[in-house]
Amino acid sequence: MTEQHVPRFERGTDGPKVIVVGVDGSDSSLRAAAYAGGLARRQRALLAVVYVQPVSAAGAVLGAPVAEATDAIAEDLVAQIREAAERVKGLFEVRWEFHTFRGDPYTGLVRAADELKADAVVVGASEQAGHRIVGSVAIRLVKAGRWPVTVVP
């Protein structure tokens, strides 16, 4: 009689190791960050919180005032995330990093996901009416087909 090897089921070991979440201060992006945080906690993954600083032609002409405004948004987002992390400290532990990229949101998130070697991307649903016609960042990320993308309403 020969002994057969039965494969052992490994619970929770095949999930994402790096989850990228795009935040811009909107309600839907903050809901996406909360969802991604829970996913990262359950999977013991690194949560990479990404803010893409917009760069526009008008911004190039105006220079410093626009850069200072977007820097202030990034600092405010970091403060909000740190505050949320402090509130759940001891209850939930999540490894997280904050990254800032420059450019349009889609290109910035693609670059972030590539550079950070993301296994999954989480974004909030667009709150702008025009995106239903032109296409939102979320739709473009899904169509890229490079990572599993979760869109949080």
DRENFI-849933 format. One record per residue (C-alpha): chain; y, z, x; residue number from 1. Coordinates in Angstrom, 3 decimals. Layout:
+----+----------+----------+----------+-----+
| ch |       c2 |       c3 |       c1 |   i |
+----+----------+----------+----------+-----+
|  A |        Y |        Z |        X | NUM |
...
+----+----------+----------+----------+-----+
//
This chain:
+----+----------+----------+----------+-----+
| ch |       c2 |       c3 |       c1 |   i |
+----+----------+----------+----------+-----+
|  A |    0.000 |    0.000 |    0.000 |   1 |
|  A |    3.406 |   -0.950 |    1.412 |   2 |
|  A |    6.557 |    1.018 |    0.896 |   3 |
|  A |    9.360 |   -0.917 |   -0.763 |   4 |
|  A |   12.935 |   -0.261 |    0.201 |   5 |
|  A |   15.085 |    0.325 |   -2.853 |   6 |
|  A |   18.764 |   -0.406 |   -2.188 |   7 |
|  A |   20.919 |    2.646 |   -2.698 |   8 |
|  A |   23.914 |    2.292 |   -4.997 |   9 |
|  A |   27.132 |    3.230 |   -3.200 |  10 |
|  A |   29.560 |    4.483 |   -5.760 |  11 |
|  A |   33.218 |    3.778 |   -5.037 |  12 |
|  A |   32.847 |    2.272 |   -1.592 |  13 |
|  A |   33.517 |   -1.370 |   -2.357 |  14 |
|  A |   36.961 |   -1.057 |   -3.880 |  15 |
|  A |   40.274 |   -2.063 |   -2.352 |  16 |
|  A |   41.381 |   -0.434 |    0.883 |  17 |
|  A |   45.035 |   -1.546 |    0.682 |  18 |
|  A |   46.883 |   -1.921 |   -2.607 |  19 |
|  A |   50.316 |   -3.534 |   -2.546 |  20 |
|  A |   52.686 |   -2.729 |   -5.405 |  21 |
|  A |   56.032 |   -4.445 |   -5.851 |  22 |
|  A |   58.920 |   -2.238 |   -6.943 |  23 |
|  A |   62.509 |   -3.139 |   -7.739 |  24 |
|  A |   63.671 |   -0.138 |   -9.751 |  25 |
|  A |   62.911 |   -1.693 |  -13.153 |  26 |
|  A |   60.919 |    0.328 |  -15.680 |  27 |
|  A |   57.971 |   -2.074 |  -15.505 |  28 |
|  A |   57.871 |   -1.918 |  -11.687 |  29 |
|  A |   57.896 |    1.887 |  -11.780 |  30 |
|  A |   55.027 |    1.825 |  -14.317 |  31 |
|  A |   53.206 |   -0.564 |  -11.959 |  32 |
|  A |   53.761 |    1.901 |   -9.089 |  33 |
|  A |   52.332 |    4.755 |  -11.178 |  34 |
|  A |   49.297 |    2.650 |  -12.124 |  35 |
|  A |   48.773 |    1.510 |   -8.523 |  36 |
|  A |   49.116 |    5.117 |   -7.345 |  37 |
|  A |   46.315 |    6.196 |   -9.667 |  38 |
|  A |   44.167 |    3.290 |   -8.528 |  39 |
|  A |   44.842 |    4.113 |   -4.864 |  40 |
|  A |   43.962 |    7.762 |   -5.451 |  41 |
|  A |   40.672 |    6.944 |   -7.187 |  42 |
|  A |   39.704 |    4.354 |   -4.564 |  43 |
|  A |   41.026 |    6.390 |   -1.617 |  44 |
|  A |   43.057 |    3.326 |   -0.696 |  45 |
|  A |   46.390 |    3.032 |    1.064 |  46 |
|  A |   49.224 |    2.386 |   -1.398 |  47 |
|  A |   51.776 |    0.026 |    0.144 |  48 |
|  A |   54.952 |    0.208 |   -1.935 |  49 |
|  A |   57.011 |   -2.936 |   -1.318 |  50 |
|  A |   60.651 |   -3.586 |   -2.155 |  51 |
|  A |   61.863 |   -7.130 |   -1.582 |  52 |
|  A |   65.581 |   -7.209 |   -0.828 |  53 |
|  A |   67.051 |  -10.269 |   -2.493 |  54 |
|  A |   68.829 |  -12.798 |   -0.308 |  55 |
|  A |   71.074 |  -15.291 |   -2.054 |  56 |
|  A |   73.652 |  -17.890 |   -1.053 |  57 |
|  A |   76.358 |  -15.673 |   -2.541 |  58 |
|  A |   74.995 |  -12.756 |   -0.512 |  59 |
|  A |   75.306 |  -14.736 |    2.699 |  60 |
|  A |   78.969 |  -15.413 |    1.936 |  61 |
|  A |   79.711 |  -11.823 |    0.895 |  62 |
|  A |   77.759 |  -10.377 |    3.814 |  63 |
|  A |   77.751 |   -6.645 |    4.278 |  64 |
|  A |   78.546 |   -5.466 |    0.703 |  65 |
|  A |   75.400 |   -7.127 |   -0.708 |  66 |
|  A |   73.207 |   -5.903 |    2.163 |  67 |
|  A |   74.561 |   -2.375 |    1.733 |  68 |
|  A |   73.847 |   -2.473 |   -2.006 |  69 |
|  A |   70.238 |   -3.592 |   -1.519 |  70 |
|  A |   69.779 |   -1.004 |    1.261 |  71 |
|  A |   70.997 |    1.646 |   -1.190 |  72 |
|  A |   68.449 |    0.456 |   -3.778 |  73 |
|  A |   65.676 |    0.720 |   -1.174 |  74 |
|  A |   66.781 |    4.245 |   -0.217 |  75 |
|  A |   66.884 |    5.263 |   -3.891 |  76 |
|  A |   63.374 |    3.881 |   -4.458 |  77 |
|  A |   62.034 |    5.817 |   -1.462 |  78 |
|  A |   63.675 |    8.997 |   -2.796 |  79 |
|  A |   62.104 |    8.461 |   -6.252 |  80 |
|  A |   58.666 |    7.857 |   -4.733 |  81 |
|  A |   58.906 |   10.919 |   -2.475 |  82 |
|  A |   59.982 |   13.036 |   -5.441 |  83 |
|  A |   57.034 |   11.808 |   -7.521 |  84 |
|  A |   54.644 |   12.443 |   -4.608 |  85 |
|  A |   55.981 |   16.014 |   -4.241 |  86 |
|  A |   55.449 |   16.713 |   -7.958 |  87 |
|  A |   51.736 |   15.932 |   -7.732 |  88 |
|  A |   51.162 |   17.372 |   -4.239 |  89 |
|  A |   48.072 |   19.560 |   -4.282 |  90 |
|  A |   46.819 |   17.947 |   -7.494 |  91 |
|  A |   46.567 |   14.380 |   -6.291 |  92 |
|  A |   46.725 |   13.098 |   -2.766 |  93 |
|  A |   47.696 |    9.473 |   -2.216 |  94 |
|  A |   48.289 |    7.865 |    1.158 |  95 |
|  A |   51.357 |    5.667 |    0.806 |  96 |
|  A |   53.821 |    3.686 |    2.864 |  97 |
|  A |   57.122 |    2.084 |    1.913 |  98 |
|  A |   57.954 |   -1.397 |    3.185 |  99 |
|  A |   61.053 |   -3.529 |    2.752 | 100 |
|  A |   60.941 |   -7.315 |    3.036 | 101 |
|  A |   63.800 |   -9.778 |    2.563 | 102 |
|  A |   63.765 |  -12.921 |    0.441 | 103 |
|  A |   62.876 |  -13.904 |   -3.068 | 104 |
|  A |   60.416 |  -11.536 |   -4.791 | 105 |
|  A |   57.459 |  -13.949 |   -4.829 | 106 |
|  A |   57.716 |  -14.984 |   -1.175 | 107 |
|  A |   58.372 |  -11.391 |   -0.106 | 108 |
|  A |   55.327 |  -10.053 |   -1.938 | 109 |
|  A |   53.108 |  -12.837 |   -0.572 | 110 |
|  A |   54.298 |  -12.063 |    2.950 | 111 |
|  A |   53.792 |   -8.329 |    2.389 | 112 |
|  A |   50.276 |   -8.806 |    1.009 | 113 |
|  A |   49.351 |  -11.061 |    3.934 | 114 |
|  A |   50.843 |   -8.843 |    6.656 | 115 |
|  A |   49.446 |   -5.629 |    5.171 | 116 |
|  A |   46.035 |   -7.244 |    4.555 | 117 |
|  A |   46.111 |   -6.342 |    0.861 | 118 |
|  A |   42.926 |   -6.231 |   -1.163 | 119 |
|  A |   44.860 |   -6.070 |   -4.442 | 120 |
|  A |   48.414 |   -6.592 |   -5.700 | 121 |
|  A |   50.016 |   -4.752 |   -8.627 | 122 |
|  A |   53.298 |   -5.803 |  -10.230 | 123 |
|  A |   55.197 |   -5.026 |  -13.384 | 124 |
|  A |   55.583 |   -7.630 |  -16.107 | 125 |
|  A |   58.898 |   -9.451 |  -15.964 | 126 |
|  A |   61.607 |   -8.025 |  -18.184 | 127 |
|  A |   63.691 |  -11.221 |  -18.042 | 128 |
|  A |   63.478 |  -13.655 |  -20.966 | 129 |
|  A |   63.904 |  -16.764 |  -18.780 | 130 |
|  A |   60.682 |  -15.996 |  -16.918 | 131 |
|  A |   58.657 |  -16.912 |  -19.992 | 132 |
|  A |   59.786 |  -20.518 |  -19.444 | 133 |
|  A |   60.163 |  -20.808 |  -15.654 | 134 |
|  A |   57.352 |  -18.435 |  -14.694 | 135 |
|  A |   57.451 |  -14.878 |  -13.472 | 136 |
|  A |   56.562 |  -13.503 |  -10.072 | 137 |
|  A |   53.365 |  -12.099 |  -11.617 | 138 |
|  A |   52.260 |  -15.496 |  -12.926 | 139 |
|  A |   52.988 |  -17.130 |   -9.569 | 140 |
|  A |   50.961 |  -14.448 |   -7.752 | 141 |
|  A |   48.019 |  -14.943 |  -10.113 | 142 |
|  A |   48.190 |  -18.717 |   -9.667 | 143 |
|  A |   48.200 |  -18.295 |   -5.875 | 144 |
|  A |   44.664 |  -16.934 |   -6.281 | 145 |
|  A |   44.651 |  -15.040 |   -2.996 | 146 |
|  A |   44.173 |  -11.468 |   -4.245 | 147 |
|  A |   43.235 |   -9.751 |   -7.490 | 148 |
|  A |   46.557 |   -9.245 |   -9.285 | 149 |
|  A |   47.143 |   -6.604 |  -11.942 | 150 |
|  A |   50.193 |   -7.028 |  -14.166 | 151 |
|  A |   51.370 |   -3.798 |  -15.776 | 152 |
|  A |   53.449 |   -4.119 |  -18.971 | 153 |
+----+----------+----------+----------+-----+
//
